């Protein structure tokens, strides 16, 4: 069959349109990564919009403690934060596992 085998989403907006539609469905596994200290995106809102228990879709939500928006940016500014360093290292490991299958 065609289509995607898996997908990763980083700190998605989960904005007004997502809140209104609430009908996002996927057959491919999607892993969503959020920083708990994200200053631009609300992890709580994304949990409400993408709650795997409320839909028939293989969505996994991963939150990183002390990680900010753009935690995977390898630049010095973002990687000064220990929470961002930990989150980025974990995402790289998970990406290899997700796409190595």
N, C-alpha and C positions, 0 to 999 in steps of 0.2 A: 504494500500500500504506500501511497504518497503521504505527504505532510511532514511535520516536524517530529523528531524523536523526543526532544526535550527543549526547554527554554529556561532562561534565567532573566529575572527582572530586578533592577536595582532601584530602591527608593522610589517606586512609582507614585505619581501624583494622587491617584485615587480621588480625583476632584469631583466637581458637581455633576458632570455627565455620568461618571461611574456610580455616583450615589443615586442618580435617577434611574439608570437602566437595570443595575443589579442582575443582569442576565448573562454575564460573561461565563462561557463554558469552554472547556478545552478537553481534548482527549489525550494530548501529550502532557506529560508531567511538567509543571511550571514551578520553579523555586523562586520565591520573592524574598529579597534581602532588604532589611530596613535597619537603620541606626536608631537606637532608642533616644539619642540626644540630637536627632535630626532637626535642624533649625528651619527647614523649608517644607518638609513633608511630614504628615502626622502618621506614625505607625499605627496608632489606635484606629484612625479612619480606614486605613488599608485593611486592618483586621476585620472591621465591620463589612467592608465591601467584598473582600476576598475570602471570607470565612469558609474554609473547606467543609466544615460540618453542615453548612446551609446550602451547599450545591453539590451536584454530582460531577465534580471535576477534580483531577489529581493536582491540587495546589498545596504547596508546602510553604509556610511562612517562617522565615528565620529572622530573629531580632538580635542585634548586637548591642550589648550593654556598653555605655560610654562611647558609642560610635556616632559620628556626626554625618550630615549630608556629604555625599561625595567621598565616603570613607575609603573607597577603592582607588582613588586618585593617588598615583605613586609619588606625586610631588612632595617636597619637603614641608610645605605649609600644612597639608592634610595629615601627613605621616608623623608630624610632631606629636599628635595625640595618641597615647598608648592604646586607647580603645579602637582607633582607626587602624593601627598596626595589627592588632589582634584580629579584627574583622577582615581586613584585606588578606591576611595569611590564611584564615579559614575559608574565605571565598575561593581563593586560588586552589586550595586542596579540594573543595567541593566541586569546583568546575572540572577538575581533572577526573573526578569520580563520575560526575553526571555525564560528561561527554565522552568518557573513555569506555562507556558500556557498549 
